[in-house]
């Protein structure tokens, strides 16, 4: 069992930035793939970005060039740096590990 706790969400104006964190209950050295997903009201949950233990990353087209996923295996923490935020980025953001473990989510709202 892996417990994941997200933090860092909030309200930000369009064009602003936020940094999300995901703290894991076990060593990230034991988790190959981690990812960030998001779910907007009335929409299905969608993949935002993934990162493998070796550092290989993948992004949804909608966030490429604006979001950066990273992980600090020594701190058991994954991050999502979000820049140039748009209103359509508004969603609950979830951390995922091994494709089966989920955090409780953190709300990101982009609005003026």
Phi and psi restraints in degrees (range 20) as a CNS / XPLOR table:
assign (resid 1 and name C) (resid 2 and name N)
       (resid 2 and name CA) (resid 2 and name C) 1.0 -121.1 20.0 2
assign (resid 2 and name N) (resid 2 and name CA)
       (resid 2 and name C) (resid 3 and name N) 1.0 127.0 20.0 2
assign (resid 2 and name C) (resid 3 and name N)
       (resid 3 and name CA) (resid 3 and name C) 1.0 -101.8 20.0 2
assign (resid 3 and name N) (resid 3 and name CA)
       (resid 3 and name C) (resid 4 and name N) 1.0 134.5 20.0 2
assign (resid 3 and name C) (resid 4 and name N)
       (resid 4 and name CA) (resid 4 and name C) 1.0 -125.4 20.0 2
assign (resid 4 and name N) (resid 4 and name CA)
       (resid 4 and name C) (resid 5 and name N) 1.0 134.3 20.0 2
assign (resid 4 and name C) (resid 5 and name N)
       (resid 5 and name CA) (resid 5 and name C) 1.0 -128.2 20.0 2
assign (resid 5 and name N) (resid 5 and name CA)
       (resid 5 and name C) (resid 6 and name N) 1.0 117.1 20.0 2
assign (resid 5 and name C) (resid 6 and name N)
       (resid 6 and name CA) (resid 6 and name C) 1.0 -89.5 20.0 2
assign (resid 6 and name N) (resid 6 and name CA)
       (resid 6 and name C) (resid 7 and name N) 1.0 154.1 20.0 2
assign (resid 6 and name C) (resid 7 and name N)
       (resid 7 and name CA) (resid 7 and name C) 1.0 -155.5 20.0 2
assign (resid 7 and name N) (resid 7 and name CA)
       (resid 7 and name C) (resid 8 and name N) 1.0 165.7 20.0 2
assign (resid 7 and name C) (resid 8 and name N)
       (resid 8 and name CA) (resid 8 and name C) 1.0 105.2 20.0 2
assign (resid 8 and name N) (resid 8 and name CA)
       (resid 8 and name C) (resid 9 and name N) 1.0 -4.5 20.0 2
assign (resid 8 and name C) (resid 9 and name N)
       (resid 9 and name CA) (resid 9 and name C) 1.0 -71.5 20.0 2
assign (resid 9 and name N) (resid 9 and name CA)
       (resid 9 and name C) (resid 10 and name N) 1.0 172.7 20.0 2
assign (resid 9 and name C) (resid 10 and name N)
       (resid 10 and name CA) (resid 10 and name C) 1.0 163.0 20.0 2
assign (resid 10 and name N) (resid 10 and name CA)
       (resid 10 and name C) (resid 11 and name N) 1.0 -167.1 20.0 2
assign (resid 10 and name C) (resid 11 and name N)
       (resid 11 and name CA) (resid 11 and name C) 1.0 -101.1 20.0 2
assign (resid 11 and name N) (resid 11 and name CA)
       (resid 11 and name C) (resid 12 and name N) 1.0 130.3 20.0 2
assign (resid 11 and name C) (resid 12 and name N)
       (resid 12 and name CA) (resid 12 and name C) 1.0 -141.6 20.0 2
assign (resid 12 and name N) (resid 12 and name CA)
       (resid 12 and name C) (resid 13 and name N) 1.0 150.3 20.0 2
assign (resid 12 and name C) (resid 13 and name N)
       (resid 13 and name CA) (resid 13 and name C) 1.0 -78.2 20.0 2
assign (resid 13 and name N) (resid 13 and name CA)
       (resid 13 and name C) (resid 14 and name N) 1.0 154.3 20.0 2
assign (resid 13 and name C) (resid 14 and name N)
       (resid 14 and name CA) (resid 14 and name C) 1.0 -53.8 20.0 2
assign (resid 14 and name N) (resid 14 and name CA)
       (resid 14 and name C) (resid 15 and name N) 1.0 137.5 20.0 2
assign (resid 14 and name C) (resid 15 and name N)
       (resid 15 and name CA) (resid 15 and name C) 1.0 90.5 20.0 2
assign (resid 15 and name N) (resid 15 and name CA)
       (resid 15 and name C) (resid 16 and name N) 1.0 -10.0 20.0 2
assign (resid 15 and name C) (resid 16 and name N)
       (resid 16 and name CA) (resid 16 and name C) 1.0 -82.5 20.0 2
assign (resid 16 and name N) (resid 16 and name CA)
       (resid 16 and name C) (resid 17 and name N) 1.0 -175.6 20.0 2
assign (resid 16 and name C) (resid 17 and name N)
       (resid 17 and name CA) (resid 17 and name C) 1.0 -132.0 20.0 2
assign (resid 17 and name N) (resid 17 and name CA)
       (resid 17 and name C) (resid 18 and name N) 1.0 151.9 20.0 2
assign (resid 17 and name C) (resid 18 and name N)
       (resid 18 and name CA) (resid 18 and name C) 1.0 -143.5 20.0 2
assign (resid 18 and name N) (resid 18 and name CA)
       (resid 18 and name C) (resid 19 and name N) 1.0 153.7 20.0 2
assign (resid 18 and name C) (resid 19 and name N)
       (resid 19 and name CA) (resid 19 and name C) 1.0 -124.1 20.0 2
assign (resid 19 and name N) (resid 19 and name CA)
       (resid 19 and name C) (resid 20 and name N) 1.0 117.1 20.0 2
assign (resid 19 and name C) (resid 20 and name N)
       (resid 20 and name CA) (resid 20 and name C) 1.0 -92.3 20.0 2
assign (resid 20 and name N) (resid 20 and name CA)
       (resid 20 and name C) (resid 21 and name N) 1.0 147.1 20.0 2
assign (resid 20 and name C) (resid 21 and name N)
       (resid 21 and name CA) (resid 21 and name C) 1.0 -124.7 20.0 2
assign (resid 21 and name N) (resid 21 and name CA)
       (resid 21 and name C) (resid 22 and name N) 1.0 149.9 20.0 2
assign (resid 21 and name C) (resid 22 and name N)
       (resid 22 and name CA) (resid 22 and name C) 1.0 -133.9 20.0 2
assign (resid 22 and name N) (resid 22 and name CA)
       (resid 22 and name C) (resid 23 and name N) 1.0 111.3 20.0 2
assign (resid 22 and name C) (resid 23 and name N)
       (resid 23 and name CA) (resid 23 and name C) 1.0 -96.2 20.0 2
assign (resid 23 and name N) (resid 23 and name CA)
       (resid 23 and name C) (resid 24 and name N) 1.0 129.5 20.0 2
assign (resid 23 and name C) (resid 24 and name N)
       (resid 24 and name CA) (resid 24 and name C) 1.0 -102.9 20.0 2
assign (resid 24 and name N) (resid 24 and name CA)
       (resid 24 and name C) (resid 25 and name N) 1.0 152.2 20.0 2
assign (resid 24 and name C) (resid 25 and name N)
       (resid 25 and name CA) (resid 25 and name C) 1.0 -84.0 20.0 2
assign (resid 25 and name N) (resid 25 and name CA)
       (resid 25 and name C) (resid 26 and name N) 1.0 -8.2 20.0 2
assign (resid 25 and name C) (resid 26 and name N)
       (resid 26 and name CA) (resid 26 and name C) 1.0 -129.3 20.0 2
assign (resid 26 and name N) (resid 26 and name CA)
       (resid 26 and name C) (resid 27 and name N) 1.0 170.5 20.0 2
assign (resid 26 and name C) (resid 27 and name N)
       (resid 27 and name CA) (resid 27 and name C) 1.0 -66.1 20.0 2
assign (resid 27 and name N) (resid 27 and name CA)
       (resid 27 and name C) (resid 28 and name N) 1.0 132.6 20.0 2
assign (resid 27 and name C) (resid 28 and name N)
       (resid 28 and name CA) (resid 28 and name C) 1.0 -69.8 20.0 2
assign (resid 28 and name N) (resid 28 and name CA)
       (resid 28 and name C) (resid 29 and name N) 1.0 -12.9 20.0 2
assign (resid 28 and name C) (resid 29 and name N)
       (resid 29 and name CA) (resid 29 and name C) 1.0 -66.6 20.0 2
assign (resid 29 and name N) (resid 29 and name CA)
       (resid 29 and name C) (resid 30 and name N) 1.0 -15.4 20.0 2
assign (resid 29 and name C) (resid 30 and name N)
       (resid 30 and name CA) (resid 30 and name C) 1.0 -99.0 20.0 2
assign (resid 30 and name N) (resid 30 and name CA)
       (resid 30 and name C) (resid 31 and name N) 1.0 0.4 20.0 2
assign (resid 30 and name C) (resid 31 and name N)
       (resid 31 and name CA) (resid 31 and name C) 1.0 -116.3 20.0 2
assign (resid 31 and name N) (resid 31 and name CA)
       (resid 31 and name C) (resid 32 and name N) 1.0 115.9 20.0 2
assign (resid 31 and name C) (resid 32 and name N)
       (resid 32 and name CA) (resid 32 and name C) 1.0 -70.0 20.0 2
assign (resid 32 and name N) (resid 32 and name CA)
       (resid 32 and name C) (resid 33 and name N) 1.0 -60.8 20.0 2
assign (resid 32 and name C) (resid 33 and name N)
       (resid 33 and name CA) (resid 33 and name C) 1.0 -114.0 20.0 2
assign (resid 33 and name N) (resid 33 and name CA)
       (resid 33 and name C) (resid 34 and name N) 1.0 130.8 20.0 2
assign (resid 33 and name C) (resid 34 and name N)
       (resid 34 and name CA) (resid 34 and name C) 1.0 -126.6 20.0 2
assign (resid 34 and name N) (resid 34 and name CA)
       (resid 34 and name C) (resid 35 and name N) 1.0 158.8 20.0 2
assign (resid 34 and name C) (resid 35 and name N)
       (resid 35 and name CA) (resid 35 and name C) 1.0 -155.9 20.0 2
assign (resid 35 and name N) (resid 35 and name CA)
       (resid 35 and name C) (resid 36 and name N) 1.0 165.4 20.0 2
assign (resid 35 and name C) (resid 36 and name N)
       (resid 36 and name CA) (resid 36 and name C) 1.0 -113.7 20.0 2
assign (resid 36 and name N) (resid 36 and name CA)
       (resid 36 and name C) (resid 37 and name N) 1.0 135.4 20.0 2
assign (resid 36 and name C) (resid 37 and name N)
       (resid 37 and name CA) (resid 37 and name C) 1.0 -126.5 20.0 2
assign (resid 37 and name N) (resid 37 and name CA)
       (resid 37 and name C) (resid 38 and name N) 1.0 164.8 20.0 2
assign (resid 37 and name C) (resid 38 and name N)
       (resid 38 and name CA) (resid 38 and name C) 1.0 -145.4 20.0 2
assign (resid 38 and name N) (resid 38 and name CA)
       (resid 38 and name C) (resid 39 and name N) 1.0 154.5 20.0 2
assign (resid 38 and name C) (resid 39 and name N)
       (resid 39 and name CA) (resid 39 and name C) 1.0 -138.5 20.0 2
assign (resid 39 and name N) (resid 39 and name CA)
       (resid 39 and name C) (resid 40 and name N) 1.0 117.2 20.0 2
assign (resid 39 and name C) (resid 40 and name N)
       (resid 40 and name CA) (resid 40 and name C) 1.0 -90.1 20.0 2
assign (resid 40 and name N) (resid 40 and name CA)
       (resid 40 and name C) (resid 41 and name N) 1.0 158.2 20.0 2
assign (resid 40 and name C) (resid 41 and name N)
       (resid 41 and name CA) (resid 41 and name C) 1.0 -56.4 20.0 2
assign (resid 41 and name N) (resid 41 and name CA)
       (resid 41 and name C) (resid 42 and name N) 1.0 130.0 20.0 2
assign (resid 41 and name C) (resid 42 and name N)
       (resid 42 and name CA) (resid 42 and name C) 1.0 77.3 20.0 2
assign (resid 42 and name N) (resid 42 and name CA)
       (resid 42 and name C) (resid 43 and name N) 1.0 4.5 20.0 2
assign (resid 42 and name C) (resid 43 and name N)
       (resid 43 and name CA) (resid 43 and name C) 1.0 -121.5 20.0 2
assign (resid 43 and name N) (resid 43 and name CA)
       (resid 43 and name C) (resid 44 and name N) 1.0 162.2 20.0 2
assign (resid 43 and name C) (resid 44 and name N)
       (resid 44 and name CA) (resid 44 and name C) 1.0 -77.6 20.0 2
assign (resid 44 and name N) (resid 44 and name CA)
       (resid 44 and name C) (resid 45 and name N) 1.0 156.9 20.0 2
assign (resid 44 and name C) (resid 45 and name N)
       (resid 45 and name CA) (resid 45 and name C) 1.0 -65.9 20.0 2
assign (resid 45 and name N) (resid 45 and name CA)
       (resid 45 and name C) (resid 46 and name N) 1.0 136.7 20.0 2
assign (resid 45 and name C) (resid 46 and name N)
       (resid 46 and name CA) (resid 46 and name C) 1.0 -129.8 20.0 2
assign (resid 46 and name N) (resid 46 and name CA)
       (resid 46 and name C) (resid 47 and name N) 1.0 151.8 20.0 2
assign (resid 46 and name C) (resid 47 and name N)
       (resid 47 and name CA) (resid 47 and name C) 1.0 -72.6 20.0 2
assign (resid 47 and name N) (resid 47 and name CA)
       (resid 47 and name C) (resid 48 and name N) 1.0 135.0 20.0 2
assign (resid 47 and name C) (resid 48 and name N)
       (resid 48 and name CA) (resid 48 and name C) 1.0 -103.1 20.0 2
assign (resid 48 and name N) (resid 48 and name CA)
       (resid 48 and name C) (resid 49 and name N) 1.0 -52.4 20.0 2
assign (resid 48 and name C) (resid 49 and name N)
       (resid 49 and name CA) (resid 49 and name C) 1.0 -163.5 20.0 2
assign (resid 49 and name N) (resid 49 and name CA)
       (resid 49 and name C) (resid 50 and name N) 1.0 152.5 20.0 2
assign (resid 49 and name C) (resid 50 and name N)
       (resid 50 and name CA) (resid 50 and name C) 1.0 -130.8 20.0 2
assign (resid 50 and name N) (resid 50 and name CA)
       (resid 50 and name C) (resid 51 and name N) 1.0 157.2 20.0 2
assign (resid 50 and name C) (resid 51 and name N)
       (resid 51 and name CA) (resid 51 and name C) 1.0 -143.8 20.0 2
assign (resid 51 and name N) (resid 51 and name CA)
       (resid 51 and name C) (resid 52 and name N) 1.0 132.9 20.0 2
assign (resid 51 and name C) (resid 52 and name N)
       (resid 52 and name CA) (resid 52 and name C) 1.0 -93.1 20.0 2
assign (resid 52 and name N) (resid 52 and name CA)
       (resid 52 and name C) (resid 53 and name N) 1.0 167.3 20.0 2
assign (resid 52 and name C) (resid 53 and name N)
       (resid 53 and name CA) (resid 53 and name C) 1.0 -61.5 20.0 2
assign (resid 53 and name N) (resid 53 and name CA)
       (resid 53 and name C) (resid 54 and name N) 1.0 -28.4 20.0 2
assign (resid 53 and name C) (resid 54 and name N)
       (resid 54 and name CA) (resid 54 and name C) 1.0 -81.6 20.0 2
assign (resid 54 and name N) (resid 54 and name CA)
       (resid 54 and name C) (resid 55 and name N) 1.0 -6.9 20.0 2
assign (resid 54 and name C) (resid 55 and name N)
       (resid 55 and name CA) (resid 55 and name C) 1.0 105.5 20.0 2
assign (resid 55 and name N) (resid 55 and name CA)
       (resid 55 and name C) (resid 56 and name N) 1.0 -4.5 20.0 2
assign (resid 55 and name C) (resid 56 and name N)
       (resid 56 and name CA) (resid 56 and name C) 1.0 -64.4 20.0 2
assign (resid 56 and name N) (resid 56 and name CA)
       (resid 56 and name C) (resid 57 and name N) 1.0 132.3 20.0 2
assign (resid 56 and name C) (resid 57 and name N)
       (resid 57 and name CA) (resid 57 and name C) 1.0 -121.3 20.0 2
assign (resid 57 and name N) (resid 57 and name CA)
       (resid 57 and name C) (resid 58 and name N) 1.0 158.9 20.0 2
assign (resid 57 and name C) (resid 58 and name N)
       (resid 58 and name CA) (resid 58 and name C) 1.0 -145.9 20.0 2
assign (resid 58 and name N) (resid 58 and name CA)
       (resid 58 and name C) (resid 59 and name N) 1.0 143.3 20.0 2
assign (resid 58 and name C) (resid 59 and name N)
       (resid 59 and name CA) (resid 59 and name C) 1.0 -132.2 20.0 2
assign (resid 59 and name N) (resid 59 and name CA)
       (resid 59 and name C) (resid 60 and name N) 1.0 149.5 20.0 2
assign (resid 59 and name C) (resid 60 and name N)
       (resid 60 and name CA) (resid 60 and name C) 1.0 -66.9 20.0 2
assign (resid 60 and name N) (resid 60 and name CA)
       (resid 60 and name C) (resid 61 and name N) 1.0 147.0 20.0 2
assign (resid 60 and name C) (resid 61 and name N)
       (resid 61 and name CA) (resid 61 and name C) 1.0 -57.4 20.0 2
assign (resid 61 and name N) (resid 61 and name CA)
       (resid 61 and name C) (resid 62 and name N) 1.0 -33.2 20.0 2
assign (resid 61 and name C) (resid 62 and name N)
       (resid 62 and name CA) (resid 62 and name C) 1.0 -68.5 20.0 2
assign (resid 62 and name N) (resid 62 and name CA)
       (resid 62 and name C) (resid 63 and name N) 1.0 -17.1 20.0 2
assign (resid 62 and name C) (resid 63 and name N)
       (resid 63 and name CA) (resid 63 and name C) 1.0 -117.9 20.0 2
assign (resid 63 and name N) (resid 63 and name CA)
       (resid 63 and name C) (resid 64 and name N) 1.0 -4.0 20.0 2
assign (resid 63 and name C) (resid 64 and name N)
       (resid 64 and name CA) (resid 64 and name C) 1.0 -58.0 20.0 2
assign (resid 64 and name N) (resid 64 and name CA)
       (resid 64 and name C) (resid 65 and name N) 1.0 134.4 20.0 2
assign (resid 64 and name C) (resid 65 and name N)
       (resid 65 and name CA) (resid 65 and name C) 1.0 85.7 20.0 2
assign (resid 65 and name N) (resid 65 and name CA)
       (resid 65 and name C) (resid 66 and name N) 1.0 -10.9 20.0 2
assign (resid 65 and name C) (resid 66 and name N)
       (resid 66 and name CA) (resid 66 and name C) 1.0 -116.3 20.0 2
assign (resid 66 and name N) (resid 66 and name CA)
       (resid 66 and name C) (resid 67 and name N) 1.0 -35.9 20.0 2
assign (resid 66 and name C) (resid 67 and name N)
       (resid 67 and name CA) (resid 67 and name C) 1.0 -107.2 20.0 2
assign (resid 67 and name N) (resid 67 and name CA)
       (resid 67 and name C) (resid 68 and name N) 1.0 148.0 20.0 2
assign (resid 67 and name C) (resid 68 and name N)
       (resid 68 and name CA) (resid 68 and name C) 1.0 -133.8 20.0 2
assign (resid 68 and name N) (resid 68 and name CA)
       (resid 68 and name C) (resid 69 and name N) 1.0 123.1 20.0 2
assign (resid 68 and name C) (resid 69 and name N)
       (resid 69 and name CA) (resid 69 and name C) 1.0 -96.9 20.0 2
assign (resid 69 and name N) (resid 69 and name CA)
       (resid 69 and name C) (resid 70 and name N) 1.0 142.0 20.0 2
assign (resid 69 and name C) (resid 70 and name N)
       (resid 70 and name CA) (resid 70 and name C) 1.0 -151.0 20.0 2
assign (resid 70 and name N) (resid 70 and name CA)
       (resid 70 and name C) (resid 71 and name N) 1.0 166.6 20.0 2
assign (resid 70 and name C) (resid 71 and name N)
       (resid 71 and name CA) (resid 71 and name C) 1.0 -144.4 20.0 2
assign (resid 71 and name N) (resid 71 and name CA)
       (resid 71 and name C) (resid 72 and name N) 1.0 144.8 20.0 2
assign (resid 71 and name C) (resid 72 and name N)
       (resid 72 and name CA) (resid 72 and name C) 1.0 -117.3 20.0 2
assign (resid 72 and name N) (resid 72 and name CA)
       (resid 72 and name C) (resid 73 and name N) 1.0 95.3 20.0 2
assign (resid 72 and name C) (resid 73 and name N)
       (resid 73 and name CA) (resid 73 and name C) 1.0 -61.3 20.0 2
assign (resid 73 and name N) (resid 73 and name CA)
       (resid 73 and name C) (resid 74 and name N) 1.0 -32.7 20.0 2
assign (resid 73 and name C) (resid 74 and name N)
       (resid 74 and name CA) (resid 74 and name C) 1.0 -69.1 20.0 2
assign (resid 74 and name N) (resid 74 and name CA)
       (resid 74 and name C) (resid 75 and name N) 1.0 -27.7 20.0 2
assign (resid 74 and name C) (resid 75 and name N)
       (resid 75 and name CA) (resid 75 and name C) 1.0 -100.3 20.0 2
assign (resid 75 and name N) (resid 75 and name CA)
       (resid 75 and name C) (resid 76 and name N) 1.0 2.9 20.0 2
assign (resid 75 and name C) (resid 76 and name N)
       (resid 76 and name CA) (resid 76 and name C) 1.0 56.2 20.0 2
assign (resid 76 and name N) (resid 76 and name CA)
       (resid 76 and name C) (resid 77 and name N) 1.0 37.2 20.0 2
assign (resid 76 and name C) (resid 77 and name N)
       (resid 77 and name CA) (resid 77 and name C) 1.0 -135.0 20.0 2
assign (resid 77 and name N) (resid 77 and name CA)
       (resid 77 and name C) (resid 78 and name N) 1.0 139.2 20.0 2
assign (resid 77 and name C) (resid 78 and name N)
       (resid 78 and name CA) (resid 78 and name C) 1.0 -113.9 20.0 2
assign (resid 78 and name N) (resid 78 and name CA)
       (resid 78 and name C) (resid 79 and name N) 1.0 152.3 20.0 2
assign (resid 78 and name C) (resid 79 and name N)
       (resid 79 and name CA) (resid 79 and name C) 1.0 -130.5 20.0 2
assign (resid 79 and name N) (resid 79 and name CA)
       (resid 79 and name C) (resid 80 and name N) 1.0 158.9 20.0 2
assign (resid 79 and name C) (resid 80 and name N)
       (resid 80 and name CA) (resid 80 and name C) 1.0 -138.2 20.0 2
assign (resid 80 and name N) (resid 80 and name CA)
       (resid 80 and name C) (resid 81 and name N) 1.0 107.4 20.0 2
assign (resid 80 and name C) (resid 81 and name N)
       (resid 81 and name CA) (resid 81 and name C) 1.0 -87.7 20.0 2
assign (resid 81 and name N) (resid 81 and name CA)
       (resid 81 and name C) (resid 82 and name N) 1.0 121.8 20.0 2
assign (resid 81 and name C) (resid 82 and name N)
       (resid 82 and name CA) (resid 82 and name C) 1.0 -116.7 20.0 2
assign (resid 82 and name N) (resid 82 and name CA)
       (resid 82 and name C) (resid 83 and name N) 1.0 116.5 20.0 2
assign (resid 82 and name C) (resid 83 and name N)
       (resid 83 and name CA) (resid 83 and name C) 1.0 -116.7 20.0 2
assign (resid 83 and name N) (resid 83 and name CA)
       (resid 83 and name C) (resid 84 and name N) 1.0 164.0 20.0 2
assign (resid 83 and name C) (resid 84 and name N)
       (resid 84 and name CA) (resid 84 and name C) 1.0 49.3 20.0 2
assign (resid 84 and name N) (resid 84 and name CA)
       (resid 84 and name C) (resid 85 and name N) 1.0 47.7 20.0 2
assign (resid 84 and name C) (resid 85 and name N)
       (resid 85 and name CA) (resid 85 and name C) 1.0 -65.0 20.0 2
assign (resid 85 and name N) (resid 85 and name CA)
       (resid 85 and name C) (resid 86 and name N) 1.0 144.8 20.0 2
assign (resid 85 and name C) (resid 86 and name N)
       (resid 86 and name CA) (resid 86 and name C) 1.0 -119.8 20.0 2
assign (resid 86 and name N) (resid 86 and name CA)
       (resid 86 and name C) (resid 87 and name N) 1.0 157.9 20.0 2
assign (resid 86 and name C) (resid 87 and name N)
       (resid 87 and name CA) (resid 87 and name C) 1.0 -56.1 20.0 2
assign (resid 87 and name N) (resid 87 and name CA)
       (resid 87 and name C) (resid 88 and name N) 1.0 -32.7 20.0 2
assign (resid 87 and name C) (resid 88 and name N)
       (resid 88 and name CA) (resid 88 and name C) 1.0 -72.2 20.0 2
assign (resid 88 and name N) (resid 88 and name CA)
       (resid 88 and name C) (resid 89 and name N) 1.0 -6.2 20.0 2
assign (resid 88 and name C) (resid 89 and name N)
       (resid 89 and name CA) (resid 89 and name C) 1.0 -82.7 20.0 2
assign (resid 89 and name N) (resid 89 and name CA)
       (resid 89 and name C) (resid 90 and name N) 1.0 -6.7 20.0 2
assign (resid 89 and name C) (resid 90 and name N)
       (resid 90 and name CA) (resid 90 and name C) 1.0 -61.2 20.0 2
assign (resid 90 and name N) (resid 90 and name CA)
       (resid 90 and name C) (resid 91 and name N) 1.0 124.5 20.0 2
assign (resid 90 and name C) (resid 91 and name N)
       (resid 91 and name CA) (resid 91 and name C) 1.0 -178.0 20.0 2
assign (resid 91 and name N) (resid 91 and name CA)
       (resid 91 and name C) (resid 92 and name N) 1.0 170.6 20.0 2
assign (resid 91 and name C) (resid 92 and name N)
       (resid 92 and name CA) (resid 92 and name C) 1.0 -89.0 20.0 2
assign (resid 92 and name N) (resid 92 and name CA)
       (resid 92 and name C) (resid 93 and name N) 1.0 127.3 20.0 2
assign (resid 92 and name C) (resid 93 and name N)
       (resid 93 and name CA) (resid 93 and name C) 1.0 -102.0 20.0 2
assign (resid 93 and name N) (resid 93 and name CA)
       (resid 93 and name C) (resid 94 and name N) 1.0 130.8 20.0 2
assign (resid 93 and name C) (resid 94 and name N)
       (resid 94 and name CA) (resid 94 and name C) 1.0 -118.5 20.0 2
assign (resid 94 and name N) (resid 94 and name CA)
       (resid 94 and name C) (resid 95 and name N) 1.0 142.2 20.0 2
assign (resid 94 and name C) (resid 95 and name N)
       (resid 95 and name CA) (resid 95 and name C) 1.0 -93.4 20.0 2
assign (resid 95 and name N) (resid 95 and name CA)
       (resid 95 and name C) (resid 96 and name N) 1.0 142.6 20.0 2
assign (resid 95 and name C) (resid 96 and name N)
       (resid 96 and name CA) (resid 96 and name C) 1.0 -135.5 20.0 2
assign (resid 96 and name N) (resid 96 and name CA)
       (resid 96 and name C) (resid 97 and name N) 1.0 142.5 20.0 2
assign (resid 96 and name C) (resid 97 and name N)
       (resid 97 and name CA) (resid 97 and name C) 1.0 -130.8 20.0 2
assign (resid 97 and name N) (resid 97 and name CA)
       (resid 97 and name C) (resid 98 and name N) 1.0 134.8 20.0 2
assign (resid 97 and name C) (resid 98 and name N)
       (resid 98 and name CA) (resid 98 and name C) 1.0 57.2 20.0 2
assign (resid 98 and name N) (resid 98 and name CA)
       (resid 98 and name C) (resid 99 and name N) 1.0 20.1 20.0 2
assign (resid 98 and name C) (resid 99 and name N)
       (resid 99 and name CA) (resid 99 and name C) 1.0 68.6 20.0 2
assign (resid 99 and name N) (resid 99 and name CA)
       (resid 99 and name C) (resid 100 and name N) 1.0 3.9 20.0 2
assign (resid 99 and name C) (resid 100 and name N)
       (resid 100 and name CA) (resid 100 and name C) 1.0 -129.2 20.0 2
assign (resid 100 and name N) (resid 100 and name CA)
       (resid 100 and name C) (resid 101 and name N) 1.0 -20.5 20.0 2
assign (resid 100 and name C) (resid 101 and name N)
       (resid 101 and name CA) (resid 101 and name C) 1.0 -102.9 20.0 2
assign (resid 101 and name N) (resid 101 and name CA)
       (resid 101 and name C) (resid 102 and name N) 1.0 136.6 20.0 2
assign (resid 101 and name C) (resid 102 and name N)
       (resid 102 and name CA) (resid 102 and name C) 1.0 -127.1 20.0 2
assign (resid 102 and name N) (resid 102 and name CA)
       (resid 102 and name C) (resid 103 and name N) 1.0 148.3 20.0 2
assign (resid 102 and name C) (resid 103 and name N)
       (resid 103 and name CA) (resid 103 and name C) 1.0 -84.8 20.0 2
assign (resid 103 and name N) (resid 103 and name CA)
       (resid 103 and name C) (resid 104 and name N) 1.0 -177.9 20.0 2
assign (resid 103 and name C) (resid 104 and name N)
       (resid 104 and name CA) (resid 104 and name C) 1.0 -85.6 20.0 2
assign (resid 104 and name N) (resid 104 and name CA)
       (resid 104 and name C) (resid 105 and name N) 1.0 -12.9 20.0 2
assign (resid 104 and name C) (resid 105 and name N)
       (resid 105 and name CA) (resid 105 and name C) 1.0 94.7 20.0 2
assign (resid 105 and name N) (resid 105 and name CA)
       (resid 105 and name C) (resid 106 and name N) 1.0 153.1 20.0 2
assign (resid 105 and name C) (resid 106 and name N)
       (resid 106 and name CA) (resid 106 and name C) 1.0 -136.2 20.0 2
assign (resid 106 and name N) (resid 106 and name CA)
       (resid 106 and name C) (resid 107 and name N) 1.0 134.3 20.0 2
assign (resid 106 and name C) (resid 107 and name N)
       (resid 107 and name CA) (resid 107 and name C) 1.0 -80.6 20.0 2
assign (resid 107 and name N) (resid 107 and name CA)
       (resid 107 and name C) (resid 108 and name N) 1.0 131.4 20.0 2
assign (resid 107 and name C) (resid 108 and name N)
       (resid 108 and name CA) (resid 108 and name C) 1.0 -119.4 20.0 2
assign (resid 108 and name N) (resid 108 and name CA)
       (resid 108 and name C) (resid 109 and name N) 1.0 123.3 20.0 2
assign (resid 108 and name C) (resid 109 and name N)
       (resid 109 and name CA) (resid 109 and name C) 1.0 -123.7 20.0 2
assign (resid 109 and name N) (resid 109 and name CA)
       (resid 109 and name C) (resid 110 and name N) 1.0 123.2 20.0 2
assign (resid 109 and name C) (resid 110 and name N)
       (resid 110 and name CA) (resid 110 and name C) 1.0 -112.1 20.0 2
assign (resid 110 and name N) (resid 110 and name CA)
       (resid 110 and name C) (resid 111 and name N) 1.0 109.9 20.0 2
assign (resid 110 and name C) (resid 111 and name N)
       (resid 111 and name CA) (resid 111 and name C) 1.0 -159.1 20.0 2
assign (resid 111 and name N) (resid 111 and name CA)
       (resid 111 and name C) (resid 112 and name N) 1.0 148.4 20.0 2
